[in-house]
């Protein structure tokens, strides 16, 4: 102890960002990844000449990545080629009409007028309110660690200004008469695991964030960003160990002392940062003698995000009429959301996110081919759905729907295929209940009410990633590392950890 040794459990975006910030403070850092490659949910696989990002595909806050490169005295642009999306997404409705969603206000007004002429003023008022939520909810509160009730109480006036008790769908319904536009401007929380019918309207900050910074994709896929982060860590002396499965977080004299691997090896550390699923961190990795706040009972009674069914496939032909990002709305909106989050049943209809990265980077597929993934929100594993028998029929139903709508002749053009279900999220990523994004970001499961960035139960244990503050999505997990970063000096003072001089800042 007292040597400035840090261990990071998991190499998702949050864990990699935390490792870089620790290296910048002079720590010796080891990242432990139970899988064979970095990225966590953002891992990559290749199959039959096609390259697939398994998880996040949308980059909306590139400045958060640039900060990490700057900490290492490097330029993000020298390592990663980001391309702006135009439009950000195409939202296709069940009747075949569509809305092209972008960051240009005049173009958005024109799209709103085309779809519903009486809603242009509503669009302007919605975006004004979204800007307030962005300023207060993201810029002012996003990196506040919310360790104390005092910090929560201090945020109450801002929460009141944002009408945080209202759901984002209720907010959209106040501003738009068109049901289609209510969907367009309320679906965003699904990207971070939230039900638009119950998640706070604070998340209207996402459209404002996108307007400010755009929506981007990386050449080579999101995996190219993961590779860049790994390169930063290794170039500055950090270590990443793969197939290193952490079995227990160890404690001594009332605080963290290191970790024990499934192999039996014990590694000592002054600080442990868990980028693993927050519920799994407490339920499976934390010594039970140190658990007072996040008990099994409390964790099991929390509300969790939906699960995901994701189908990765490649085609023998290109579909050049399709954009990079597309959302296909089903015939129901509120009803489908209730089936997923409340009733927890597998519906016959679905809404889909269709990702076609070869629209921007043809190199992700063989010449003349396209690479796709399609994502369908589904209930998490509390539903009791038998995915061993339901997965293939569900995939075929999605295939039929895509063939009928935007990918004619899909069945005849399939060149490769693979799918994952909530069971895979549970087994591969140790996601509690197979919930893809951890706890659902409801108002009373956000900020102080969420698992804290500094563990309330065990000094020296910190949390980053989707399950802690501020929440899921690449901006959320990168911001969780910034919030964690603010907590280190106080812990160093309390614990007597001794460090050398910072080594990374330019």
Secondary structure as GFF3:
##gff-version 3
##sequence-region A 1 506
A	DSSP	beta_strand	5	9	.	.	.	ID=ss1
A	DSSP	alpha_helix	13	24	.	.	.	ID=ss2
A	DSSP	beta_strand	28	33	.	.	.	ID=ss3
A	DSSP	three_ten_helix	40	42	.	.	.	ID=ss4
A	DSSP	beta_strand	44	47	.	.	.	ID=ss5
A	DSSP	beta_strand	50	53	.	.	.	ID=ss6
A	DSSP	alpha_helix	62	71	.	.	.	ID=ss7
A	DSSP	alpha_helix	76	79	.	.	.	ID=ss8
A	DSSP	beta_strand	82	84	.	.	.	ID=ss9
A	DSSP	beta_strand	89	92	.	.	.	ID=ss10
A	DSSP	beta_strand	98	101	.	.	.	ID=ss11
A	DSSP	alpha_helix	105	115	.	.	.	ID=ss12
A	DSSP	three_ten_helix	117	119	.	.	.	ID=ss13
A	DSSP	alpha_helix	120	133	.	.	.	ID=ss14
A	DSSP	pi_helix	134	140	.	.	.	ID=ss15
A	DSSP	alpha_helix	149	161	.	.	.	ID=ss16
A	DSSP	alpha_helix	168	175	.	.	.	ID=ss17
A	DSSP	alpha_helix	179	184	.	.	.	ID=ss18
A	DSSP	three_ten_helix	187	192	.	.	.	ID=ss19
A	DSSP	three_ten_helix	201	204	.	.	.	ID=ss20
A	DSSP	alpha_helix	205	213	.	.	.	ID=ss21
A	DSSP	beta_strand	216	218	.	.	.	ID=ss22
A	DSSP	alpha_helix	222	235	.	.	.	ID=ss23
A	DSSP	beta_strand	239	242	.	.	.	ID=ss24
A	DSSP	beta_strand	246	252	.	.	.	ID=ss25
A	DSSP	beta_strand	255	261	.	.	.	ID=ss26
A	DSSP	beta_strand	266	268	.	.	.	ID=ss27
A	DSSP	beta_strand	271	274	.	.	.	ID=ss28
A	DSSP	alpha_helix	278	280	.	.	.	ID=ss29
A	DSSP	pi_helix	281	285	.	.	.	ID=ss30
A	DSSP	three_ten_helix	288	290	.	.	.	ID=ss31
A	DSSP	alpha_helix	296	301	.	.	.	ID=ss32
A	DSSP	beta_strand	307	315	.	.	.	ID=ss33
A	DSSP	beta_strand	325	328	.	.	.	ID=ss34
A	DSSP	alpha_helix	334	338	.	.	.	ID=ss35
A	DSSP	pi_helix	339	343	.	.	.	ID=ss36
A	DSSP	beta_strand	352	355	.	.	.	ID=ss37
A	DSSP	three_ten_helix	357	359	.	.	.	ID=ss38
A	DSSP	three_ten_helix	362	364	.	.	.	ID=ss39
A	DSSP	beta_strand	370	378	.	.	.	ID=ss40
A	DSSP	three_ten_helix	381	383	.	.	.	ID=ss41
A	DSSP	alpha_helix	387	405	.	.	.	ID=ss42
A	DSSP	alpha_helix	410	413	.	.	.	ID=ss43
A	DSSP	beta_strand	414	420	.	.	.	ID=ss44
A	DSSP	alpha_helix	422	429	.	.	.	ID=ss45
A	DSSP	three_ten_helix	432	434	.	.	.	ID=ss46
A	DSSP	three_ten_helix	443	445	.	.	.	ID=ss47
A	DSSP	three_ten_helix	447	449	.	.	.	ID=ss48
A	DSSP	beta_strand	461	463	.	.	.	ID=ss49
A	DSSP	alpha_helix	474	495	.	.	.	ID=ss50
###
